[in-house]
Amino acid sequence: MSSQNDTGIPVFHAPDGIGYRLMELPPELLEALESPNPPNLSLEASATSAVLKCGSKAWGLRQKNTSNALILLKPSDINLASSKIPQAETGIKLISTTHDTIELVPESTDKPAPLTKGKWHEKFAKGRDRDSNYCTSTP
């Protein structure tokens, strides 16, 4: 049975103002970066996105949204003597919350990137503008 004296670990919301982006690395890229002689990476523009290049391989950067927030925590020494919370030696700071990650999608380096066909909301907006001519009101 737990004791009433167990105060747990204090958690504080303390954003640090840095905009974090989490990137999911393919296993082969992670292995290359963790090797004794890591390769140089370059970031280039393409017709559809940015492209990360490592030697002869390339990956397109795509943003993936998630319905679950990703919370970045940082251990911290906190002096709680002046607060109403019982004093503790260490705690956790919530430094950032993000709702999207960057996914690396393999791309061929020999052929040009495909042209985008437009987003569905852009197509929908064009259709609404055209259809709005039929909905005129007379005073």
TIKE-499154 format. One record per residue (C-alpha): x, y negated, z negated; residue in three letters; residue number from 1. Coordinates in Angstrom, 3 decimals, m for minus. Layout:
TIKE-499154
PT      east     north        up  resn  resi
PT         X         Y         Z   ALA   NUM
...
END
This chain:
TIKE-499154
PT      east     north        up  resn  resi
PT     0.000     0.000     0.000   MET     1
PT     1.393    m3.422     0.876   SER     2
PT     2.316    m5.858    m1.814   SER     3
PT     0.817    m9.335    m2.249   GLN     4
PT     4.372   m10.667    m2.439   ASN     5
PT     5.142    m9.566     1.134   ASP     6
PT     5.006   m12.889     3.014   THR     7
PT     6.086   m11.485     6.390   GLY     8
PT     8.160   m13.360     8.947   ILE     9
PT     7.250   m17.013     9.515   PRO    10
PT     6.544   m17.935    13.155   VAL    11
PT     6.745   m21.560    14.272   PHE    12
PT     5.754   m23.202    17.542   HIS    13
PT     8.925   m25.094    18.507   ALA    14
PT     9.082   m25.612    22.311   PRO    15
PT    12.529   m26.663    23.465   ASP    16
PT    11.373   m28.538    26.589   GLY    17
PT    13.182   m26.263    29.049   ILE    18
PT    11.082   m24.854    31.897   GLY    19
PT    11.801   m21.121    31.948   TYR    20
PT    11.216   m18.798    34.894   ARG    21
PT    11.572   m15.073    34.396   LEU    22
PT    12.914   m13.124    37.365   MET    23
PT    12.391    m9.411    37.869   GLU    24
PT    15.624    m8.008    39.342   LEU    25
PT    15.721    m4.929    41.582   PRO    26
PT    17.850    m2.137    40.043   PRO    27
PT    20.518    m2.368    42.776   GLU    28
PT    21.003    m6.122    42.220   LEU    29
PT    21.128    m5.711    38.435   LEU    30
PT    23.740    m2.952    38.828   GLU    31
PT    25.864    m5.180    41.099   ALA    32
PT    25.650    m8.120    38.662   LEU    33
PT    26.648    m5.927    35.706   GLU    34
PT    29.659    m4.442    37.543   SER    35
PT    33.234    m5.420    36.561   PRO    36
PT    33.496    m7.589    39.710   ASN    37
PT    30.053    m9.169    40.181   PRO    38
PT    29.341   m10.536    43.679   PRO    39
PT    28.595   m14.156    44.540   ASN    40
PT    24.922   m14.980    45.038   LEU    41
PT    23.557   m17.630    47.371   SER    42
PT    20.121   m19.184    47.621   LEU    43
PT    18.878   m20.253    51.060   GLU    44
PT    15.640   m21.619    52.494   ALA    45
PT    13.426   m19.637    54.875   SER    46
PT    10.116   m20.294    56.628   ALA    47
PT     8.107   m18.667    53.824   THR    48
PT    10.186   m18.962    50.647   SER    49
PT    13.648   m19.195    49.178   ALA    50
PT    15.922   m16.223    49.872   VAL    51
PT    18.464   m14.852    47.406   LEU    52
PT    21.452   m13.276    49.200   LYS    53
PT    23.987   m10.882    47.773   CYS    54
PT    26.439    m9.586    50.357   GLY    55
PT    24.467    m8.034    53.226   SER    56
PT    21.218    m7.773    51.238   LYS    57
PT    18.535   m10.439    50.885   ALA    58
PT    15.408   m10.882    48.748   TRP    59
PT    12.590   m13.379    49.136   GLY    60
PT    11.469   m15.120    45.952   LEU    61
PT     7.728   m14.837    45.309   ARG    62
PT     5.807   m16.213    42.354   GLN    63
PT     3.544   m13.712    40.592   LYS    64
PT     0.915   m14.997    38.194   ASN    65
PT    m0.129   m12.930    35.218   THR    66
PT    m3.255   m13.149    33.104   SER    67
PT    m1.195   m12.363    30.009   ASN    68
PT     1.078   m15.073    28.678   ALA    69
PT     4.738   m14.200    28.263   LEU    70
PT     6.036   m15.714    25.038   ILE    71
PT     9.756   m16.346    24.524   LEU    72
PT    10.871   m16.092    20.914   LEU    73
PT    14.131   m17.081    19.289   LYS    74
PT    15.362   m16.061    15.829   PRO    75
PT    16.019   m19.035    13.642   SER    76
PT    17.226   m19.935    10.178   ASP    77
PT    14.481   m22.061     8.695   ILE    78
PT    14.510   m24.026     5.468   ASN    79
PT    11.002   m23.764     4.079   LEU    80
PT    11.631   m25.350     0.678   ALA    81
PT     9.561   m28.431     1.565   SER    82
PT     6.612   m26.587     3.148   SER    83
PT     3.595   m24.920     1.526   LYS    84
PT     4.696   m21.563     2.967   ILE    85
PT     6.827   m19.489     0.583   PRO    86
PT    10.553   m19.960     1.168   GLN    87
PT    12.180   m17.541     3.615   ALA    88
PT    15.714   m17.127     4.926   GLU    89
PT    14.901   m16.461     8.566   THR    90
PT    11.978   m16.875    10.907   GLY    91
PT    11.012   m16.896    14.562   ILE    92
PT    10.536   m19.896    16.825   LYS    93
PT     8.178   m19.686    19.791   LEU    94
PT    10.230   m21.698    22.312   ILE    95
PT     8.222   m21.249    25.527   SER    96
PT     5.128   m19.688    27.064   THR    97
PT     4.941   m18.809    30.749   THR    98
PT     2.147   m17.383    32.879   HIS    99
PT     4.152   m16.374    35.943   ASP   100
PT     7.321   m14.550    36.972   THR   101
PT     9.485   m14.533    40.070   ILE   102
PT     9.532   m11.306    42.037   GLU   103
PT    12.315   m10.447    44.492   LEU   104
PT    10.982    m8.869    47.694   VAL   105
PT    13.510    m7.210    50.064   PRO   106
PT    13.937    m9.107    53.340   GLU   107
PT    15.736    m8.168    56.515   SER   108
PT    18.659   m10.436    57.354   THR   109
PT    18.593    m9.617    61.106   ASP   110
PT    15.125   m10.870    62.042   LYS   111
PT    13.488   m14.239    61.351   PRO   112
PT    10.937   m14.509    58.573   ALA   113
PT     7.284   m14.131    59.656   PRO   114
PT     5.176   m17.251    60.007   LEU   115
PT     2.564   m17.837    57.362   THR   116
PT    m1.068   m17.510    58.387   LYS   117
PT    m2.348   m19.971    55.816   GLY   118
PT    m3.948   m19.471    52.478   LYS   119
PT    m7.588   m18.466    52.131   TRP   120
PT    m8.537   m21.711    50.378   HIS   121
PT    m7.043   m23.740    53.254   GLU   122
PT    m9.135   m21.754    55.745   LYS   123
PT   m12.199   m22.150    53.543   PHE   124
PT   m11.686   m25.930    53.302   ALA   125
PT   m11.408   m26.214    57.099   LYS   126
PT   m14.672   m24.283    57.489   GLY   127
PT   m16.440   m26.499    54.941   ARG   128
PT   m15.381   m29.666    56.761   ASP   129
PT   m16.728   m28.301    60.043   ARG   130
PT   m19.978   m27.063    58.491   ASP   131
PT   m20.575   m30.317    56.622   SER   132
PT   m21.531   m31.990    59.930   ASN   133
PT   m24.669   m29.846    59.985   TYR   134
PT   m25.773   m30.986    56.513   CYS   135
PT   m26.620   m34.601    57.118   THR   136
PT   m29.300   m36.383    55.219   SER   137
PT   m31.528   m39.148    56.550   THR   138
PT   m32.598   m42.045    54.361   PRO   139
END
